[in-house]
Amino acid sequence: MTSSEEYRRQIMQDLAGGDVESLGDNETQYENFDDFAQRTTPDQRRNLFNRSLQPERIPPSQMEPELQKAIAQIKPNERDDVARAFFKHFKQRGLDERHLEQQLGLSTHHASRMNADDVSRLASFAYHNHPDIFREVLAEQPGIIKFLSNPVVAGIIGIAAAKWLGSRK
C-alpha cells in the first residue's frame, strides 16, 4: 500500500470517528466514509465544501488526474447521476448540454451515455470555471470524494472535515 493510500485511509477513519457538534448531535459516529456520506445531508456537506475546497489550493496538474481516476472508479449509475447534476447546474447558468458537448469535446450530451472521460471533463470544467457548481455537485454526489487518493486533495478535504466533525481518539 502506498503512503498516499494509507494517508487517505487514515483521513477517512478520522472522518468516521467524528463528533458532529455543528450538526446538533454530539453522539453521531460514522463507521466509514460511505456511512458519513449516507447520513449527512447535502446541506451539511455543502457547508463543509464551501469552506474548505478552493480551486486555488489544488493546482490543475494535481486535480485533473485525480478527478479522472475517481470518476472512473464510481459505479456507472452514480457516474450518470454526477453528469446529470453537473448538467442541471450548468443549465441554471445558461449553459446547455449541446453547447457543453461541443465546447468540451464530449462524446455525447446525454448523461446516461457518457463515459468516465466525459464526466471527468465536465467535472474539470466545473472545478476551473465554476467552483461553486463543483462544490455543489460534490455535496449532492459525495461518492467521488472517497476515490480521491492524492494526499494534497485528501488533506484539504480532511483538514476541513476534521474541523467540522471534530476528532475522537
N, C-alpha and C positions, 0 to 999 in steps of 0.2 A: 504494500500500500504506500502510495506517495505521501509526502508530507502535506500537500495541499488537500488530499482526500482525508487525511487524519484531522487536519485543521477544520475542514468543512464539517466533518462528523462531530467534532468537539463543539463547534458553534451550534449545530442542530441539537446536540444534547443539552447545551446550556439553555437554548430556547425551550426545549421540552420541560425543563425543570423550573420554568419561570414563575414568578409571583406577579400576578396581574392586578396590582393595586389600582392602576389607572382605569381598569375595566370595572371596578367596583366589587370585585370578588377576590378576596385575599387568599382563598383556598384553591384556586384553579391551578392545576398542574397538567402538563402535556406529556404524553408518552414519547412522542416523536414529532417531527415536523408535519407529517400528514395530519396528526391529531390537532396540532396547532392551527393548521390551515382550515380544517373542518369546523373547529369550534370557535374560531374568531369570526367576526363579521367583516364584510368588505370595508365598512367604515373604520373599524379598528385597524385593519391592515393599511387602509388609505392614509390614516393619520401617521402611522409608522413610516410609510414610504415617502410621504410628503416632507417629513422632517429629515429623513436620512439619505435617500437615494437622489443624489445630484449628479447630473452628467459630467460636470466639470471635475468631479472627483475620480472618475474612472475613464481613462483615455479610450478612444475608439479602438485602438490597436489591441486592447485587452477585452473590451466588452463585446465586440462583434464576434470573435471566435467563441466566446462563452455562450452568447445567445444561440449561435448555430448549434453547438453541442447540446445545450439544454433543450432547445426546441426539438431536436432530432430524437431526444430520449423520452419526450412525453408521448402518451398514447395518441393515436390518430384522432380519436373523437375529442380529446382535450385540445389537440392542435387546432381542430376545426373551431372549437369554442374560442380559442385565443384569436384566431383570424377574424371570426365574427365580431369579437369585442373590439379589435383594432378598427375594423371597417365601420362599426357603429359609431365610434368616437370620431373617426376621420370624417364620416358623413356629416356629423354635427358641426364640423368646421368647414363644410362646403367642399370636401374632397370626396368624390365618388369612387366606387370600386374600379370602374373602367379607366378613369384618369390615373389612379394609382397603379393599375396593371401596366399601363404604358410607361409611366414615369419611372417605375422601379424595375421594369423588365420582368414582371411576374408571368408565370406560365398560364395563369387564369385569374379571373376576378371573382370566381366562385369559391367561397371559404371551404366548402366541403370537398373540393377537388384540389386544394392547394397541397403542395408537398412541403417538407420541412424547410427547404431553401426559401420558398416563397414567404412562409410565415416569418422566417428569420429576417428577410428583407423588410417586411412590414415592421417588425419589432425594432430593427436597427434604425429605420427611418423615423419611427416614433421617438426612439431614445435620443437621436441627434436633433430632430426638428420640432418635436412636440413632447418634451419630457413629462409634461403633466398627463398626457394621454398614456404614455408608457407606464407611469406610476399607477394610473387608474386601472389599466389592464392587469398589472401585477396584483393589485388589490382584489380585482374580480377573479383572476385566474392565477392563484399563488403557486400552482404546481411547477411553474417554470423555475422558481427560486431554488427548489431543492436540488436541481440539476446544475446550478451554477457552482463550478468547482474551483474557480480561481480564488486564491486566498485573499486577494485585494477585494474582489466583489463580495465574497462571503464575509470578509472582515467588516466592510462598511455596513452591510445589512445586519451582521451580528452585533456590532457595537450599538447600533441604534436599537435593535431588538433587546439587547441586554439592558439598556437604559429603560426601555418601555416595559419589558416584562419583569425586570429585576433578576437577580441570580441567587439560587439556593445551592449551597454546598453542604 
